[in-house]
């Protein structure tokens, strides 16, 4: 298996899926914590909580999309490297 990134570590699709889920949940929990904390400090219970949960959700989605883009780029590089390896093996034989 060709690894063009040179990191020596490939992740399975399951590991990548869990990474994306964790990124989404982390964004939500971070927004929840910040919103609850601000509401507690200012005494405005649901306002900041709702705002920051939504912002955390948006941040989590944005991070997930970035991860998906990164995974697609790695896949394209891997396929390109494999195609080039196949071509060079075909010309040598």
Phi and psi in radians as a Rosetta constraint file:
Dihedral C 1 N 2 CA 2 C 2 CIRCULARHARMONIC -1.497 0.35
Dihedral N 2 CA 2 C 2 N 3 CIRCULARHARMONIC 2.321 0.35
Dihedral C 2 N 3 CA 3 C 3 CIRCULARHARMONIC -2.119 0.35
Dihedral N 3 CA 3 C 3 N 4 CIRCULARHARMONIC 1.596 0.35
Dihedral C 3 N 4 CA 4 C 4 CIRCULARHARMONIC -1.236 0.35
Dihedral N 4 CA 4 C 4 N 5 CIRCULARHARMONIC -0.300 0.35
Dihedral C 4 N 5 CA 5 C 5 CIRCULARHARMONIC -1.318 0.35
Dihedral N 5 CA 5 C 5 N 6 CIRCULARHARMONIC -0.391 0.35
Dihedral C 5 N 6 CA 6 C 6 CIRCULARHARMONIC 1.361 0.35
Dihedral N 6 CA 6 C 6 N 7 CIRCULARHARMONIC 0.171 0.35
Dihedral C 6 N 7 CA 7 C 7 CIRCULARHARMONIC -1.420 0.35
Dihedral N 7 CA 7 C 7 N 8 CIRCULARHARMONIC -0.377 0.35
Dihedral C 7 N 8 CA 8 C 8 CIRCULARHARMONIC 1.386 0.35
Dihedral N 8 CA 8 C 8 N 9 CIRCULARHARMONIC 0.143 0.35
Dihedral C 8 N 9 CA 9 C 9 CIRCULARHARMONIC -2.414 0.35
Dihedral N 9 CA 9 C 9 N 10 CIRCULARHARMONIC 2.089 0.35
Dihedral C 9 N 10 CA 10 C 10 CIRCULARHARMONIC -1.923 0.35
Dihedral N 10 CA 10 C 10 N 11 CIRCULARHARMONIC 2.495 0.35
Dihedral C 10 N 11 CA 11 C 11 CIRCULARHARMONIC -1.840 0.35
Dihedral N 11 CA 11 C 11 N 12 CIRCULARHARMONIC 2.520 0.35
Dihedral C 11 N 12 CA 12 C 12 CIRCULARHARMONIC -1.289 0.35
Dihedral N 12 CA 12 C 12 N 13 CIRCULARHARMONIC 2.893 0.35
Dihedral C 12 N 13 CA 13 C 13 CIRCULARHARMONIC -1.125 0.35
Dihedral N 13 CA 13 C 13 N 14 CIRCULARHARMONIC -0.591 0.35
Dihedral C 13 N 14 CA 14 C 14 CIRCULARHARMONIC -1.116 0.35
Dihedral N 14 CA 14 C 14 N 15 CIRCULARHARMONIC -0.745 0.35
Dihedral C 14 N 15 CA 15 C 15 CIRCULARHARMONIC -1.129 0.35
Dihedral N 15 CA 15 C 15 N 16 CIRCULARHARMONIC -0.685 0.35
Dihedral C 15 N 16 CA 16 C 16 CIRCULARHARMONIC -1.193 0.35
Dihedral N 16 CA 16 C 16 N 17 CIRCULARHARMONIC -0.646 0.35
Dihedral C 16 N 17 CA 17 C 17 CIRCULARHARMONIC -1.143 0.35
Dihedral N 17 CA 17 C 17 N 18 CIRCULARHARMONIC -0.749 0.35
Dihedral C 17 N 18 CA 18 C 18 CIRCULARHARMONIC -1.106 0.35
Dihedral N 18 CA 18 C 18 N 19 CIRCULARHARMONIC -0.647 0.35
Dihedral C 18 N 19 CA 19 C 19 CIRCULARHARMONIC -1.037 0.35
Dihedral N 19 CA 19 C 19 N 20 CIRCULARHARMONIC -0.761 0.35
Dihedral C 19 N 20 CA 20 C 20 CIRCULARHARMONIC -1.178 0.35
Dihedral N 20 CA 20 C 20 N 21 CIRCULARHARMONIC -0.684 0.35
Dihedral C 20 N 21 CA 21 C 21 CIRCULARHARMONIC -1.117 0.35
Dihedral N 21 CA 21 C 21 N 22 CIRCULARHARMONIC -0.764 0.35
Dihedral C 21 N 22 CA 22 C 22 CIRCULARHARMONIC -1.113 0.35
Dihedral N 22 CA 22 C 22 N 23 CIRCULARHARMONIC -0.661 0.35
Dihedral C 22 N 23 CA 23 C 23 CIRCULARHARMONIC -1.098 0.35
Dihedral N 23 CA 23 C 23 N 24 CIRCULARHARMONIC -0.713 0.35
Dihedral C 23 N 24 CA 24 C 24 CIRCULARHARMONIC -1.167 0.35
Dihedral N 24 CA 24 C 24 N 25 CIRCULARHARMONIC -0.824 0.35
Dihedral C 24 N 25 CA 25 C 25 CIRCULARHARMONIC -1.130 0.35
Dihedral N 25 CA 25 C 25 N 26 CIRCULARHARMONIC -0.671 0.35
Dihedral C 25 N 26 CA 26 C 26 CIRCULARHARMONIC -1.096 0.35
Dihedral N 26 CA 26 C 26 N 27 CIRCULARHARMONIC -0.730 0.35
Dihedral C 26 N 27 CA 27 C 27 CIRCULARHARMONIC -1.078 0.35
Dihedral N 27 CA 27 C 27 N 28 CIRCULARHARMONIC -0.759 0.35
Dihedral C 27 N 28 CA 28 C 28 CIRCULARHARMONIC -1.111 0.35
Dihedral N 28 CA 28 C 28 N 29 CIRCULARHARMONIC -0.803 0.35
Dihedral C 28 N 29 CA 29 C 29 CIRCULARHARMONIC -1.166 0.35
Dihedral N 29 CA 29 C 29 N 30 CIRCULARHARMONIC -0.656 0.35
Dihedral C 29 N 30 CA 30 C 30 CIRCULARHARMONIC -1.118 0.35
Dihedral N 30 CA 30 C 30 N 31 CIRCULARHARMONIC -0.786 0.35
Dihedral C 30 N 31 CA 31 C 31 CIRCULARHARMONIC -1.094 0.35
Dihedral N 31 CA 31 C 31 N 32 CIRCULARHARMONIC -0.702 0.35
Dihedral C 31 N 32 CA 32 C 32 CIRCULARHARMONIC -1.078 0.35
Dihedral N 32 CA 32 C 32 N 33 CIRCULARHARMONIC -0.798 0.35
Dihedral C 32 N 33 CA 33 C 33 CIRCULARHARMONIC -1.125 0.35
Dihedral N 33 CA 33 C 33 N 34 CIRCULARHARMONIC -0.792 0.35
Dihedral C 33 N 34 CA 34 C 34 CIRCULARHARMONIC -1.141 0.35
Dihedral N 34 CA 34 C 34 N 35 CIRCULARHARMONIC -0.793 0.35
Dihedral C 34 N 35 CA 35 C 35 CIRCULARHARMONIC -1.086 0.35
Dihedral N 35 CA 35 C 35 N 36 CIRCULARHARMONIC -0.774 0.35
Dihedral C 35 N 36 CA 36 C 36 CIRCULARHARMONIC -1.128 0.35
Dihedral N 36 CA 36 C 36 N 37 CIRCULARHARMONIC -0.732 0.35
Dihedral C 36 N 37 CA 37 C 37 CIRCULARHARMONIC -1.088 0.35
Dihedral N 37 CA 37 C 37 N 38 CIRCULARHARMONIC -0.777 0.35
Dihedral C 37 N 38 CA 38 C 38 CIRCULARHARMONIC -1.156 0.35
Dihedral N 38 CA 38 C 38 N 39 CIRCULARHARMONIC -0.700 0.35
Dihedral C 38 N 39 CA 39 C 39 CIRCULARHARMONIC -1.109 0.35
Dihedral N 39 CA 39 C 39 N 40 CIRCULARHARMONIC -0.665 0.35
Dihedral C 39 N 40 CA 40 C 40 CIRCULARHARMONIC -1.154 0.35
Dihedral N 40 CA 40 C 40 N 41 CIRCULARHARMONIC -0.730 0.35
Dihedral C 40 N 41 CA 41 C 41 CIRCULARHARMONIC -1.179 0.35
Dihedral N 41 CA 41 C 41 N 42 CIRCULARHARMONIC -0.781 0.35
Dihedral C 41 N 42 CA 42 C 42 CIRCULARHARMONIC -1.623 0.35
Dihedral N 42 CA 42 C 42 N 43 CIRCULARHARMONIC -0.145 0.35
Dihedral C 42 N 43 CA 43 C 43 CIRCULARHARMONIC 1.259 0.35
Dihedral N 43 CA 43 C 43 N 44 CIRCULARHARMONIC 0.479 0.35
Dihedral C 43 N 44 CA 44 C 44 CIRCULARHARMONIC -2.027 0.35
Dihedral N 44 CA 44 C 44 N 45 CIRCULARHARMONIC 1.286 0.35
Dihedral C 44 N 45 CA 45 C 45 CIRCULARHARMONIC -0.829 0.35
Dihedral N 45 CA 45 C 45 N 46 CIRCULARHARMONIC -1.066 0.35
Dihedral C 45 N 46 CA 46 C 46 CIRCULARHARMONIC -1.556 0.35
Dihedral N 46 CA 46 C 46 N 47 CIRCULARHARMONIC -0.200 0.35
Dihedral C 46 N 47 CA 47 C 47 CIRCULARHARMONIC -1.128 0.35
Dihedral N 47 CA 47 C 47 N 48 CIRCULARHARMONIC -1.109 0.35
Dihedral C 47 N 48 CA 48 C 48 CIRCULARHARMONIC -1.161 0.35
Dihedral N 48 CA 48 C 48 N 49 CIRCULARHARMONIC -0.562 0.35
Dihedral C 48 N 49 CA 49 C 49 CIRCULARHARMONIC -1.039 0.35
Dihedral N 49 CA 49 C 49 N 50 CIRCULARHARMONIC -0.860 0.35
Dihedral C 49 N 50 CA 50 C 50 CIRCULARHARMONIC -1.131 0.35
Dihedral N 50 CA 50 C 50 N 51 CIRCULARHARMONIC -0.773 0.35
Dihedral C 50 N 51 CA 51 C 51 CIRCULARHARMONIC -1.067 0.35
Dihedral N 51 CA 51 C 51 N 52 CIRCULARHARMONIC -0.843 0.35
Dihedral C 51 N 52 CA 52 C 52 CIRCULARHARMONIC -1.337 0.35
Dihedral N 52 CA 52 C 52 N 53 CIRCULARHARMONIC -0.469 0.35
Dihedral C 52 N 53 CA 53 C 53 CIRCULARHARMONIC -1.149 0.35
Dihedral N 53 CA 53 C 53 N 54 CIRCULARHARMONIC -0.746 0.35
Dihedral C 53 N 54 CA 54 C 54 CIRCULARHARMONIC -1.129 0.35
Dihedral N 54 CA 54 C 54 N 55 CIRCULARHARMONIC -0.743 0.35
Dihedral C 54 N 55 CA 55 C 55 CIRCULARHARMONIC -1.116 0.35
Dihedral N 55 CA 55 C 55 N 56 CIRCULARHARMONIC -0.671 0.35
Dihedral C 55 N 56 CA 56 C 56 CIRCULARHARMONIC -1.122 0.35
Dihedral N 56 CA 56 C 56 N 57 CIRCULARHARMONIC -0.678 0.35
Dihedral C 56 N 57 CA 57 C 57 CIRCULARHARMONIC -1.112 0.35
Dihedral N 57 CA 57 C 57 N 58 CIRCULARHARMONIC -0.794 0.35
Dihedral C 57 N 58 CA 58 C 58 CIRCULARHARMONIC -1.088 0.35
Dihedral N 58 CA 58 C 58 N 59 CIRCULARHARMONIC -0.747 0.35
Dihedral C 58 N 59 CA 59 C 59 CIRCULARHARMONIC -1.117 0.35
Dihedral N 59 CA 59 C 59 N 60 CIRCULARHARMONIC -0.696 0.35
Dihedral C 59 N 60 CA 60 C 60 CIRCULARHARMONIC -1.118 0.35
Dihedral N 60 CA 60 C 60 N 61 CIRCULARHARMONIC -0.737 0.35
Dihedral C 60 N 61 CA 61 C 61 CIRCULARHARMONIC -1.116 0.35
Dihedral N 61 CA 61 C 61 N 62 CIRCULARHARMONIC -0.759 0.35
Dihedral C 61 N 62 CA 62 C 62 CIRCULARHARMONIC -1.081 0.35
Dihedral N 62 CA 62 C 62 N 63 CIRCULARHARMONIC -0.719 0.35
Dihedral C 62 N 63 CA 63 C 63 CIRCULARHARMONIC -1.153 0.35
Dihedral N 63 CA 63 C 63 N 64 CIRCULARHARMONIC -0.718 0.35
Dihedral C 63 N 64 CA 64 C 64 CIRCULARHARMONIC -1.075 0.35
Dihedral N 64 CA 64 C 64 N 65 CIRCULARHARMONIC -0.731 0.35
Dihedral C 64 N 65 CA 65 C 65 CIRCULARHARMONIC -1.131 0.35
Dihedral N 65 CA 65 C 65 N 66 CIRCULARHARMONIC -0.657 0.35
Dihedral C 65 N 66 CA 66 C 66 CIRCULARHARMONIC -1.109 0.35
Dihedral N 66 CA 66 C 66 N 67 CIRCULARHARMONIC -0.706 0.35
Dihedral C 66 N 67 CA 67 C 67 CIRCULARHARMONIC -1.139 0.35
Dihedral N 67 CA 67 C 67 N 68 CIRCULARHARMONIC -0.736 0.35
Dihedral C 67 N 68 CA 68 C 68 CIRCULARHARMONIC -1.095 0.35
Dihedral N 68 CA 68 C 68 N 69 CIRCULARHARMONIC -0.708 0.35
Dihedral C 68 N 69 CA 69 C 69 CIRCULARHARMONIC -1.112 0.35
Dihedral N 69 CA 69 C 69 N 70 CIRCULARHARMONIC -0.754 0.35
Dihedral C 69 N 70 CA 70 C 70 CIRCULARHARMONIC -1.074 0.35
Dihedral N 70 CA 70 C 70 N 71 CIRCULARHARMONIC -0.745 0.35
Dihedral C 70 N 71 CA 71 C 71 CIRCULARHARMONIC -1.133 0.35
Dihedral N 71 CA 71 C 71 N 72 CIRCULARHARMONIC -0.689 0.35
Dihedral C 71 N 72 CA 72 C 72 CIRCULARHARMONIC -1.148 0.35
Dihedral N 72 CA 72 C 72 N 73 CIRCULARHARMONIC -0.690 0.35
Dihedral C 72 N 73 CA 73 C 73 CIRCULARHARMONIC -1.139 0.35
Dihedral N 73 CA 73 C 73 N 74 CIRCULARHARMONIC -0.727 0.35
Dihedral C 73 N 74 CA 74 C 74 CIRCULARHARMONIC -1.106 0.35
Dihedral N 74 CA 74 C 74 N 75 CIRCULARHARMONIC -0.715 0.35
Dihedral C 74 N 75 CA 75 C 75 CIRCULARHARMONIC -1.110 0.35
Dihedral N 75 CA 75 C 75 N 76 CIRCULARHARMONIC -0.735 0.35
Dihedral C 75 N 76 CA 76 C 76 CIRCULARHARMONIC -1.116 0.35
Dihedral N 76 CA 76 C 76 N 77 CIRCULARHARMONIC -0.718 0.35
Dihedral C 76 N 77 CA 77 C 77 CIRCULARHARMONIC -1.130 0.35
Dihedral N 77 CA 77 C 77 N 78 CIRCULARHARMONIC -0.707 0.35
Dihedral C 77 N 78 CA 78 C 78 CIRCULARHARMONIC -1.109 0.35
Dihedral N 78 CA 78 C 78 N 79 CIRCULARHARMONIC -0.781 0.35
Dihedral C 78 N 79 CA 79 C 79 CIRCULARHARMONIC -1.133 0.35
Dihedral N 79 CA 79 C 79 N 80 CIRCULARHARMONIC -0.682 0.35
Dihedral C 79 N 80 CA 80 C 80 CIRCULARHARMONIC -1.144 0.35
Dihedral N 80 CA 80 C 80 N 81 CIRCULARHARMONIC -0.743 0.35
Dihedral C 80 N 81 CA 81 C 81 CIRCULARHARMONIC -1.121 0.35
Dihedral N 81 CA 81 C 81 N 82 CIRCULARHARMONIC -0.685 0.35
Dihedral C 81 N 82 CA 82 C 82 CIRCULARHARMONIC -1.156 0.35
Dihedral N 82 CA 82 C 82 N 83 CIRCULARHARMONIC -0.712 0.35
Dihedral C 82 N 83 CA 83 C 83 CIRCULARHARMONIC -1.103 0.35
Dihedral N 83 CA 83 C 83 N 84 CIRCULARHARMONIC -0.750 0.35
Dihedral C 83 N 84 CA 84 C 84 CIRCULARHARMONIC -1.147 0.35
Dihedral N 84 CA 84 C 84 N 85 CIRCULARHARMONIC -0.668 0.35
Dihedral C 84 N 85 CA 85 C 85 CIRCULARHARMONIC -1.142 0.35
Dihedral N 85 CA 85 C 85 N 86 CIRCULARHARMONIC -0.697 0.35
Dihedral C 85 N 86 CA 86 C 86 CIRCULARHARMONIC -1.141 0.35
Dihedral N 86 CA 86 C 86 N 87 CIRCULARHARMONIC -0.697 0.35
Dihedral C 86 N 87 CA 87 C 87 CIRCULARHARMONIC -1.130 0.35
Dihedral N 87 CA 87 C 87 N 88 CIRCULARHARMONIC -0.781 0.35
Dihedral C 87 N 88 CA 88 C 88 CIRCULARHARMONIC -1.186 0.35
Dihedral N 88 CA 88 C 88 N 89 CIRCULARHARMONIC -0.597 0.35
Dihedral C 88 N 89 CA 89 C 89 CIRCULARHARMONIC -1.206 0.35
Dihedral N 89 CA 89 C 89 N 90 CIRCULARHARMONIC -0.589 0.35
Dihedral C 89 N 90 CA 90 C 90 CIRCULARHARMONIC -1.253 0.35
Dihedral N 90 CA 90 C 90 N 91 CIRCULARHARMONIC -0.576 0.35
Dihedral C 90 N 91 CA 91 C 91 CIRCULARHARMONIC -1.379 0.35
Dihedral N 91 CA 91 C 91 N 92 CIRCULARHARMONIC -0.447 0.35
Dihedral C 91 N 92 CA 92 C 92 CIRCULARHARMONIC -1.366 0.35
Dihedral N 92 CA 92 C 92 N 93 CIRCULARHARMONIC -0.523 0.35
